[in-house]
Amino acid sequence: MRYLLERLESGGENVLPLEAAIGLQISRLVAVHEWELPSGMGEQLGMGLPSAVDIGDGRDMKRYAERLLAVIRSHEPRLEKPKVRVENAGNHAPPRIVIEAFLQSETGPRPFLFTLPGE
């Protein structure tokens, strides 16, 4: 299954690998912020995250990861058994959000890994 934006980006020709297409979709979902949506729309659509830049650490990051997981479950059905975790990068580096899941393929499920911010 390819989404509309994926079909438009590829121009119907060069199809992105599934992992890249899903990574772009997750990036789009993360880019929809709660303050950009009309009042109540984010809750109805199951979208609208706070800006990751404005998040503190600890519990705030954990809540962000939980909300992102709910958004992914609602809007990216190609991922099976998704998990979202916060990974501390080091003393002076910001934490990263790591998304792990499985993709169905002809040979069975294969692992999917995506990090925010990207590498």
N, C-alpha and C positions, 0 to 999 in steps of 0.2 A: 504494500500500500504506500503510495506516495502522496504527500500533501500538496495542496495547490501551490504554496510558495516554493516548494521543491521543484515542481513542474515548471513554474515560471522562471526560476533561477537557471535551470538547465536548458531552457528554451526547447525542451522536448528532445534534445539530442544527448549530450554527454550527461548521463545519469550519475549523480554522486553515489559513492559507496554508502551503504545503509548507515554505517557508523557515523560518517561525516554528516549525513542528512539529519540524523537524530541529534547529533551534537549541535547543529545549527538550530534545530527546533527548540532544544533546551535553552540555548542562548537567547532565542526570541522570547521564550516564556519568562526568563529571568529579567528581561528588559522591560516587561510590562509592570510598571510600578503602581501601587495602590492609589497614590494621589493623582494619577493621570486618568483614572476611570471615574465616571459619574458616580455619585453617592449610591452605595448599595450594589452597584454593578459588579464589583470585584467579587463579592460574596456569591452573587447569583451565578457568575461564570466560573467560580473557583479559581480566580486569577488575582494578580495584583500583589506583588511582593514589595517589602520595603527595600530601599537602596542598600546594597551590601556595604557600601562605604559608610553608612550611618550606623551600622550595627556595632555594638560594643563587643564584648567577648563573653565567654562562658555561656550563661543561660540564654542570652540574646542570640548567639550563634546557633545554639541548639534549637531554639524556637524557629529561627529562619530555616534551618535544615528540615524541620518537621513540616513547615508550610510549603517548602519547595517540593518535598516528597508528595504532599497532597496534590500540588499542581501537576507534577509529572504523572501521577496515577490518573488524574482526570484528563490530561491532554496529550499523553504520549503512550498510546496503547501497544505500541510495538515493543516496549520494554516489559519484560516479565520479572516479577519479584524485585522491583527496584528498591534500593537502599540509598540513603543520603547520610553522609557522615562529615564531621568537621575534622580536618587534619591540621595540626599545628606544624608550621613550616620551619620555625626556628626563632631565635631571639629577636631579630629585626625584620623578619618577613611576616606578612599577614597570613592568617590561616587560610586554608583552601577548603572548598566544598568538593567532596568526592562523591560521584554518583556511580553506583555499581548496579548492574542488572544482567539479564540474559536476553539474547536475541534468538528467535527461532531461525533455523537454517535447514537446508535439506539433510544435513548430517546430524541434526539435533541442536539443542541449545548451545550457544557459544557466549562467552563472557563479553560484557560491554563495560567500559570504564571511561568516565569523562570527568574532568576537573574544572573547577571555576576558581580563580581565573585560569584560563587556558595556558598551555605551555608554549 
